[in-house]
Amino acid sequence: MIAVKNRADRVVLYNISWQQFENLLQDLGESRAARIAYDNGNLEIMTPLPEHEHYKEVISDLVKDIADTLDLDYESYGSTTWKRESRMAGLEADNCFYFQNEAEIRGRLDLDLNQDPPPDLALEIDVTSKSLNRFPIYARLGVPEVWCYDSGELKINLLQNEEYLESETSLVFPSLPIRELPRLIEKNRTEGRRAMRKAVRGWVRGVLG
């Protein structure tokens, strides 16, 4: 086990076996602030900063507001630890959602990617850049869509042939210009969270006419 980077908010380790990864998850427990990502022996443990958590909560709320406005069923599993030993991949998204596969997992608390579908959408907030590239991990877990927010920009990444390509259109919300969300967030920031959520609901109705 070799530590290669160590900052106030993260540490990266090399040469971590799958069993060591599993043991670490057990030792850390479920009630923790730290998030993990595991990629074929490389492990990052990160403690999110307040700015990171702010945008995570804002964008997560807006995803739910959009779904409610569109009358779409969804399920949110937050920062659940998703892992597949056969692919040597594991991580905890900033948030994750089921939309297309929501009916298949509805009410389930025992999801296992060895037999269940992965989340349809994952959120990654990159205000504090992560040391370990998440895309190869998400690809091996089979997550079809990943949104990345960074410095006022929201990028949509779709899985194609085991790699992510940037897209202007979301699979989850194909009728909406999702990349406009950061503009709405900034425009309504000083009005408070409730005003922001109300504005996004109105934006959805306006786009759809």
C-alpha positions as CSV (number, residue, x, y, z in Angstrom):
1,M,0.0,0.0,0.0
2,I,1.8,3.2,-1.2
3,A,0.4,6.7,-0.7
4,V,1.3,8.8,-3.7
5,K,-0.7,12.0,-3.0
6,N,-1.8,13.5,0.3
7,R,-3.7,16.8,0.6
8,A,-6.1,18.2,3.2
9,D,-9.1,16.9,1.3
10,R,-7.8,13.7,-0.3
11,V,-5.3,10.8,-0.3
12,V,-4.5,8.5,-3.2
13,L,-3.1,5.0,-2.7
14,Y,-1.6,2.6,-5.2
15,N,-1.4,-1.2,-5.2
16,I,-4.6,-1.8,-3.2
17,S,-6.1,-5.3,-3.7
18,W,-9.8,-5.8,-4.0
19,Q,-9.9,-7.4,-0.5
20,Q,-8.0,-4.4,0.9
21,F,-10.6,-2.2,-0.7
22,E,-13.4,-4.2,0.8
23,N,-11.8,-4.2,4.2
24,L,-11.3,-0.4,4.0
25,L,-15.0,0.1,3.2
26,Q,-15.9,-2.0,6.2
27,D,-13.6,-0.1,8.5
28,L,-14.8,3.3,7.3
29,G,-18.4,2.3,7.7
30,E,-21.4,4.0,6.2
31,S,-21.7,7.1,8.4
32,R,-18.7,9.1,7.0
33,A,-18.0,12.2,5.1
34,A,-15.2,10.7,3.0
35,R,-15.9,9.4,-0.6
36,I,-14.0,6.7,-2.3
37,A,-13.1,5.7,-5.9
38,Y,-11.3,2.4,-6.8
39,D,-9.8,1.8,-10.2
40,N,-7.9,-1.5,-10.7
41,G,-5.7,-1.1,-7.7
42,N,-5.7,2.7,-7.3
43,L,-7.8,4.1,-4.5
44,E,-8.7,7.7,-3.8
45,I,-10.3,8.8,-0.5
46,M,-11.7,12.3,-0.6
47,T,-13.3,14.5,1.9
48,P,-15.6,17.0,0.1
49,L,-15.3,20.7,0.8
50,P,-18.3,23.0,1.5
51,E,-18.4,24.4,-2.1
52,H,-18.5,20.9,-3.5
53,E,-21.4,19.9,-1.3
54,H,-23.3,23.1,-2.1
55,Y,-23.3,22.4,-5.8
56,K,-24.0,18.7,-5.3
57,E,-27.2,19.6,-3.3
58,V,-28.3,22.3,-5.7
59,I,-27.9,20.2,-8.9
60,S,-29.4,17.1,-7.2
61,D,-32.5,19.2,-6.2
62,L,-32.8,20.5,-9.7
63,V,-32.7,17.0,-11.2
64,K,-35.6,16.1,-8.9
65,D,-37.5,19.3,-9.6
66,I,-37.2,18.6,-13.4
67,A,-38.4,15.1,-13.0
68,D,-41.4,16.2,-10.9
69,T,-42.3,18.9,-13.4
70,L,-42.1,16.3,-16.2
71,D,-44.0,13.7,-14.1
72,L,-41.1,11.3,-14.4
73,D,-40.7,8.5,-11.9
74,Y,-37.2,8.4,-10.4
75,E,-35.2,7.1,-7.5
76,S,-32.1,8.7,-6.0
77,Y,-29.4,6.6,-4.2
78,G,-27.1,9.5,-3.2
79,S,-23.5,8.4,-2.7
80,T,-24.1,4.7,-2.6
81,T,-21.0,2.6,-3.0
82,W,-21.2,0.9,-6.5
83,K,-18.7,-1.9,-7.2
84,R,-18.0,-4.8,-9.4
85,E,-15.1,-7.0,-8.5
86,S,-15.0,-8.6,-11.9
87,R,-14.2,-5.2,-13.4
88,M,-12.0,-4.1,-10.5
89,A,-14.1,-0.9,-10.2
90,G,-15.9,0.8,-7.4
91,L,-16.9,4.4,-6.6
92,E,-19.4,6.7,-4.8
93,A,-20.9,9.3,-7.1
94,D,-21.9,12.7,-5.7
95,N,-25.4,11.6,-6.5
96,C,-27.0,9.0,-8.7
97,F,-30.5,8.4,-10.1
98,Y,-32.6,5.8,-11.7
99,F,-35.0,6.9,-14.4
100,Q,-35.2,4.5,-17.3
101,N,-34.7,1.5,-15.0
102,E,-36.6,3.0,-12.0
103,A,-39.5,0.5,-12.2
104,E,-37.0,-2.4,-12.1
105,I,-35.4,-1.3,-8.9
106,R,-38.4,0.4,-7.2
107,G,-38.4,0.0,-3.5
108,R,-35.2,-2.1,-3.5
109,L,-32.5,-1.6,-0.8
110,D,-30.3,-4.5,-1.8
111,L,-29.0,-3.5,-5.2
112,D,-26.0,-5.5,-6.6
113,L,-24.4,-4.5,-10.0
114,N,-23.6,-8.2,-10.6
115,Q,-27.3,-8.7,-11.2
116,D,-29.1,-5.3,-11.2
117,P,-28.8,-2.4,-13.7
118,P,-26.5,0.5,-12.7
119,P,-27.9,4.0,-12.1
120,D,-29.0,5.8,-15.3
121,L,-27.5,9.1,-14.3
122,A,-24.5,10.0,-12.0
123,L,-23.4,13.5,-10.9
124,E,-19.8,14.5,-10.5
125,I,-19.0,17.9,-9.0
126,D,-15.5,18.8,-9.9
127,V,-15.1,22.1,-8.0
128,T,-12.2,20.5,-6.3
129,S,-10.6,18.4,-9.0
130,K,-10.4,14.7,-8.2
131,S,-7.0,13.0,-8.6
132,L,-8.4,9.7,-9.9
133,N,-10.2,9.8,-13.3
134,R,-13.8,8.6,-12.7
135,F,-14.7,8.0,-16.3
136,P,-13.0,4.6,-16.7
137,I,-14.6,3.5,-13.4
138,Y,-18.1,4.6,-14.5
139,A,-17.6,2.9,-17.9
140,R,-16.7,-0.5,-16.3
141,L,-19.8,-0.1,-14.0
142,G,-21.9,0.6,-17.1
143,V,-23.4,3.9,-16.0
144,P,-24.9,5.3,-19.3
145,E,-24.8,9.0,-18.4
146,V,-22.6,11.2,-16.2
147,W,-23.0,14.9,-15.6
148,C,-19.9,16.8,-14.6
149,Y,-20.2,20.3,-13.1
150,D,-17.0,22.4,-13.0
151,S,-16.5,26.2,-12.8
152,G,-20.0,27.2,-13.8
153,E,-20.2,24.6,-16.7
154,L,-22.2,21.4,-16.8
155,K,-21.1,18.8,-19.3
156,I,-23.1,15.8,-20.3
157,N,-21.2,12.6,-21.0
158,L,-22.8,9.5,-22.6
159,L,-21.3,6.0,-22.6
160,Q,-20.6,4.7,-26.1
161,N,-18.4,1.6,-26.8
162,E,-17.1,1.6,-23.2
163,E,-16.0,5.3,-23.3
164,Y,-17.7,8.6,-22.6
165,L,-18.3,11.2,-25.3
166,E,-19.5,14.7,-24.5
167,S,-23.1,15.4,-25.7
168,E,-25.3,18.4,-26.0
169,T,-28.4,16.2,-25.2
170,S,-29.2,14.2,-22.1
171,L,-30.6,10.7,-22.3
172,V,-32.7,11.3,-19.2
173,F,-34.1,14.7,-20.3
174,P,-33.8,14.7,-24.1
175,S,-36.3,17.5,-24.5
176,L,-34.4,20.0,-22.3
177,P,-31.2,22.1,-22.9
178,I,-29.7,20.8,-19.7
179,R,-26.4,22.7,-20.1
180,E,-28.3,25.9,-19.4
181,L,-28.8,24.8,-15.7
182,P,-25.6,26.6,-14.4
183,R,-26.9,29.9,-15.9
184,L,-30.2,29.4,-14.0
185,I,-28.3,28.6,-10.8
186,E,-26.1,31.7,-11.0
187,K,-29.0,33.9,-12.0
188,N,-31.1,32.9,-9.0
189,R,-28.3,32.3,-6.4
190,T,-28.9,35.4,-4.3
191,E,-32.7,34.7,-4.2
192,G,-32.3,31.5,-2.2
193,R,-32.8,27.9,-2.8
194,R,-36.6,27.9,-2.9
195,A,-36.6,30.7,-5.5
196,M,-34.0,28.8,-7.6
197,R,-36.0,25.6,-7.6
198,K,-39.2,27.5,-8.5
199,A,-37.3,29.2,-11.4
200,V,-36.1,25.8,-12.7
201,R,-39.6,24.4,-12.7
202,G,-40.8,27.5,-14.6
203,W,-37.9,27.1,-17.0
204,V,-39.0,23.5,-17.8
205,R,-42.6,24.5,-18.4
206,G,-41.4,27.4,-20.6
207,V,-39.1,25.2,-22.7
208,L,-41.9,22.7,-23.3
209,G,-44.4,25.4,-24.0
